[in-house]
Amino acid sequence: MTAPHPVPDTSPDVEGEIAHEQAHVDRVYAELEKATRRAADVEADGLARGRTSRTGDVRDEEMTGLFERDALVYAAARRRAMIDKQYEGLVFGRLDLGTEQSTAAEREVRYIGRLGVRDDEYEPLVVDWRAPAASAFYRATPVDPMGVVRRRVLRSRGATVIGAEDDLMVPEAPDDLVVLGDGALIAALTRSRGRQMRDIVATIQRHQDEAIRAPSRGITEISGGPGTGKTVVALHRAAYLLYSERRRYENGGILVVGPSAAYTAYIERVLPSLGEESVSLRALGDLVDGMTAVRVDSPEVAAVKGSLRIRRLLSRLASRPPAGAAREFRSFVGGHAVRLDEHVLRRLRSDVLRGHQHNLGTDAARTALAEAAWRSVRQGERDAFLDAFDGSREVDEFMASWWRQLDPRELLLSLADTDHVYGLSRGVLDQEEAAALAYSYREALELGTWSASDAALVDELVSRLGAMQEVEREEVGFYDIEELDDLASYGVVDVRAGVDRRVAPEESYHVVTPADARERLMQGRIDRASGYAHVLVDEAQDLSPMQWRMLARRGRTASWTVVGDAAQASWADLAEAGRAREEAFAGQERRAFHMDTNYRNAREIFDHARDVILPLVPDADIPDAVRETGVDPVVRAVDGSLAEAAAQAVEQLLEEVEGSIAVIPARRWEDRLAALDGAGDGRVRVIDPLSTKGLEWDATVVVDPDAITEESPGGVRVLYVVLTRAAHRMHVLRPA
């Protein structure tokens, strides 16, 4: 980044400049109040249009009135909501355009903000930051000033201007131009971090703006080391796409995917603050509708669940008869005894599944069964036999067992049986891996929670099984309520689903578990993935191949923005993930943007992180940290209690920084440090290493870094992430 020209050491009338800006901001808010009243009037008018006092047959007029009412009310309500959300810091920038020689009367003044605002004569008071007329605010540099003499960033609290920072884009300021502060970007960087990410729309730099405004089609890749602003750039790109091609992206939707629930909570304010709500913000474990998964598997289990080889196991799981399915068909149909053995039933199942997904193939399976039954008899009238077969209660009962609707979560939970996993995984997993996989599902049944890795497996099974179809209650009407209750208590009938799940104990795959834990795991309805017009993936280096497949189903016709840094990867096999990633992109055109300036970390902190990662990952993408505090990280071996040392470090940092503090311990220390969470009037948070992805704090306390490396799936790469979360201060504590 080319630095602006040095700001002259003048003593301007700062109060006068602030008062001048406040006068303009007051005018903007006055117009905003008018706009709010106009929106309210339109909303009232819309409601009035839905009423009619005419008598007789006025159905068409009423329907037209209702349509007009709904359209007006919706548009007006949306405008009012947008105005309300942009109230805080609505006007954040100003451009003075001209030349070094131009006078104040000759220079054009252009204010930049979160919304476009015009006066009664339709003259612009504020230009929307996404509009082409605002691009110079981000892209102007002293090398290419784009007609900008001075760029000013306004800082506000509510509707009150409390400060301003200027960047001068010409070698010498005109005599009548006042220049304030030391530069907008550095001023923004020195402020404290809050619990949620602030949008830095006012301090975006030129190379970042180029990525934000890149063409919408194809794949836009944004790479760079820690603290380079990749996430903020990507989120502002989403807002820009919605602004520049609203119909396409508002109708099709934008999916923003982050690594964890902690991450999504951190950034959820950014897009709404920019005026965009047509965005679905999901953690990887929440991508499957109807399922929430937050738990993290052990590195060994995550490696099994994330690898593409698990697909073979899932294919076998989806193609086998469900637990408790009848092994032969016996019935008396149309006066004829019918018997189909297990071999015939297996062949029928295989034939049907070649052309149908299981949950969508019930009718095809019933037809195939009827034809096989007729072939076994071949007596009497064929049509009469098939009619009798179709109306048979015994056939209904058999189908409810043999071809019942399958919930993909039920199939995954069947993997809690180690012997069952051994049988399914021959040639796919070794015995140690199979046993670990089975243990992970026994743990799920014990805790009543899914792991984030499970979401991709459920999604894969949905793609194989098809979405579950509604089953009419009448299909099991031959049971009375008492019989259903008896069977439910036996653990073999799901009364809520209305289907027969009769399972003899010796035939059952699944482990009997407390009802409440299983209930939590099976809550919600799982459906097929919805497609989006644009998919934005942050921390892409962490995605497993199976997670890339899950994303691909949501982005088959989408454009993509992909953000990542290989040096921070927690997924070990980057080559396999890369192949799955390329398949998801489906050969679309690509453009790449590289961020090489670390705005987050003080140089002293980042130098420590760099020295940790480079010996083990020599090709790590190391950005240039541009800010110094003069304070080195505190790195010490603790001869005594690490928990007490961490508490002392937190106490010291609460005095040294005004903002947020994170305590990031190895897993073995989490319980002993939990009491620190919420300390300092909520400024302190205790968080596990993997959940720190994409987050930042004013200060951090890293506890037992060697153990973090040992227990993390990405090893030292995860430690590198942890060591680059602090903006101003960092303590690193290790046992002596």
Salt bridges, closest charged atoms under 4 A:
GLU17 OE1 - ARG152 NH1 2.84
GLU21 OE2 - ARG94 NH1 3.02
GLU21 OE2 - ARG152 NH1 2.73
GLU31 OE2 - LYS34 NZ 3.27
GLU43 OE1 - ARG80 NH1 2.75
ASP45 OD2 - ARG49 NE 3.15
GLU61 OE2 - ARG54 NH1 3.32
GLU68 OE1 - ARG49 NH1 3.72
ASP70 OD1 - ARG69 NH2 3.00
ASP96 OD2 - ARG94 NH2 2.92
ASP96 OD1 - ARG150 NH2 2.97
GLU108 OE2 - ARG110 NH2 2.94
ASP119 OD2 - ARG27 NH2 3.16
ASP120 OD2 - LYS34 NZ 2.98
ASP128 OD2 - ARG130 NH2 2.76
ASP144 OD2 - ARG206 NH1 3.18
ASP166 OD1 - ARG152 NE 2.76
ASP167 OD2 - ARG151 NH2 3.06
ASP176 OD1 - ARG107 NH2 3.10
ASP199 OD2 - ARG114 NH1 2.97
ASP209 OD2 - ARG139 NE 3.47
ASP209 OD1 - ARG213 NE 2.80
GLU210 OE2 - ARG139 NH2 3.83
GLU210 OE2 - ARG206 NE 3.55
GLU221 OE2 - ARG581 NH2 2.94
GLU221 OE2 - ARG590 NH2 2.90
GLU245 OE1 - ARG248 NH1 3.61
GLU250 OE2 - ARG78 NH2 2.27
GLU250 OE2 - ARG246 NH1 3.09
GLU276 OE2 - ARG130 NH1 2.17
GLU276 OE2 - ARG246 NH2 3.28
GLU277 OE2 - LYS85 NZ 3.36
ASP289 OD1 - ARG282 NH2 2.91
ASP297 OD1 - ARG295 NH1 3.89
ASP297 OD2 - LYS305 NZ 3.14
GLU328 OE2 - ARG330 NE 2.64
GLU328 OE1 - ARG339 NH2 3.10
GLU342 OE2 - ARG346 NH2 3.22
ASP351 OD2 - ARG347 NH1 3.94
ASP351 OD1 - ARG354 NH2 2.24
GLU371 OE2 - ARG382 NH2 2.46
ASP390 OD1 - ARG366 NE 3.64
ASP396 OD1 - ARG366 NH2 2.83
GLU397 OE2 - ARG502 NH2 2.74
ASP407 OD2 - ARG409 NH2 2.73
GLU410 OE2 - ARG404 NH2 2.75
GLU410 OE1 - ARG501 NH2 3.56
GLU433 OE2 - ARG309 NH2 2.71
GLU443 OE1 - ARG295 NH1 3.44
ASP454 OD1 - LYS305 NZ 2.79
ASP459 OD2 - ARG553 NH1 2.75
ASP459 OD1 - ARG554 NH2 2.88
GLU460 OE2 - ARG311 NE 3.65
GLU460 OE2 - ARG464 NH2 3.44
GLU460 OE1 - ARG549 NE 3.02
GLU460 OE1 - ARG553 NH2 2.40
GLU470 OE2 - ARG525 NH1 3.43
ASP494 OD2 - ARG496 NH2 3.51
ASP494 OD2 - ARG501 NH1 3.47
ASP500 OD2 - ARG502 NE 2.43
ASP516 OD2 - ARG520 NH1 3.96
GLU519 OE2 - ARG496 NH1 3.72
ASP542 OD2 - LYS693 NZ 2.37
GLU582 OE1 - ARG590 NH1 2.51
GLU583 OE2 - ARG549 NH1 3.88
GLU589 OE1 - ARG591 NH2 3.80
ASP607 OD1 - ARG610 NH1 3.20
ASP611 OD1 - ARG610 NH2 3.20
ASP621 OD2 - HIS594 NE2 2.59
ASP624 OD1 - ARG603 NH1 3.60
GLU628 OE2 - ARG603 NE 3.18
GLU656 OE1 - ARG729 NE 3.63
GLU696 OE2 - ARG193 NE 2.50
GLU696 OE1 - ARG600 NE 3.25
ASP698 OD1 - HIS728 NE2 3.37
ASP706 OD1 - ARG734 NH2 3.76
GLU710 OE1 - ARG668 NH2 3.74
